[in-house]
């Protein structure tokens, strides 16, 4: 039997997490959830996921800081990261510049809300690499 790909979903929006978890679990993916950047990093170290889906705007540690730390960690830097941004919608609310995010070494960016098909497509593409 093929082992399930393990996906770490880091987001503080419970509704989004629930919905996304269902979408991902419709495929043979195992989903681990973390509520903020620090918890996400801790779980990434412990679980060694195959892919990380990381929300940018979170309390405690935002997605950019978390992604930066993931990419600095030799054990974790090879894990592909999809950043979830609501920049398009939240335009003015965030102090983070999108250019700061784009200089980061993450593999993909998705604007929220993202359609289930689109999310699965991107996840699949990164897991194949």
N, C-alpha and C positions, 0 to 999 in steps of 0.2 A: 504493500500500500504506500502510496506517495505521501510523504509527510506534509503536513499543512504549513504553508508559509505563515510566519508569525508577524503580525502587524501591531505596532504600538501607536495608539491614537492618543494624542495629547491635546486636550481641549477642555475648557472650563464650562462650556455650554452643554448642560445635561441633555437637553432635547436633541441637540445636534449629535452628541455622542451616541445616544440611543439609536437614532435613525441611521447613522453611519455604520454603527456596529452591525445592525441588521443587514445593511447593504453588503458589507464586507463578508459577513458570515454566510451570505447566500452562496458564496464561492467557498472553496476549501481553504479559508483563511481562519487562523486563530487570532482573536483580537484581544489585546491587553489595553487597558485604559489608564491614563493618568490625568489628573485635573490641572496640573500646572507644570511649568518648566523644570522645577527642581525634582518633582516626583517623576517626571518624564525621564530625566537624566538617570535617576536612581534605578528606574525600571529598565531602562535601556541597558545599563551595566549588568543588571541581574539577569534579564531575560534574553539579551542579545537578539533582538528582533531582526527580521529580514528587511523590514521597511518601517519608516517612521512617518506618521502624518502629524504635522505640528501646526497648531494654530498660532498665529502671530500675536494676537492681542489677548493676553492672560494676566492674571494677578501674579504676584510673587516674582516669577521670572518669565519675561515675555519670550515668544518664540524665537526672536532673533538671537537673544542671549543664549538660549538653550541650544539653538542650532550651531552657534559659534563654538560652544563648549563641546558639542558632539563632534564637530569637525576637528577639534584640537586633540581629542582623545584617540590615541592610536588604535585602541581596541574597537572604537565605535565609528571612526571616520569613514569606513567603507560602506556603512549602512546608508542606503538612499533615503533622502528626506524630501517629503512633499510639504511645502509650506502652504497653509491655508490663510488667505488674506481676505479681509473684508474691506480693503482699501477703497475699492471702487464705490462702495456704499458709504463707508464711514469717512471718506475723504478728509474732512477737517478735524476729526476727533482725536487723531492719534499724533503723538509727538515723534513717532518714528517716521523717518523718511523712507519712501519706497526705494530710493537709490541705495540706502544703507542695506536694505534687504537684498537687492540685486547683486551687491558686491559679495554677498555671502555665497559660499560654495554649495548651496543646496541644489538638488537635482531638478526640482520642479516647483511651480507656483500654481495654485488654483485659487480662483476667486470664489468666495462664499456668496450666495448659496451655489453649491455645485450639484449637477444632476448625478444621480446614482451611476448612470451609464458612463458618464465622463470620468467620474472618480475611479470606477473599476478599470476603465481603459488605461488610465494613467498608472494605477497601481500595477496592473499586469505588465505594462511596458517596462516599468522599473524593476520588477521582480525577475524579468527575463534576462536582464543584463548580466 
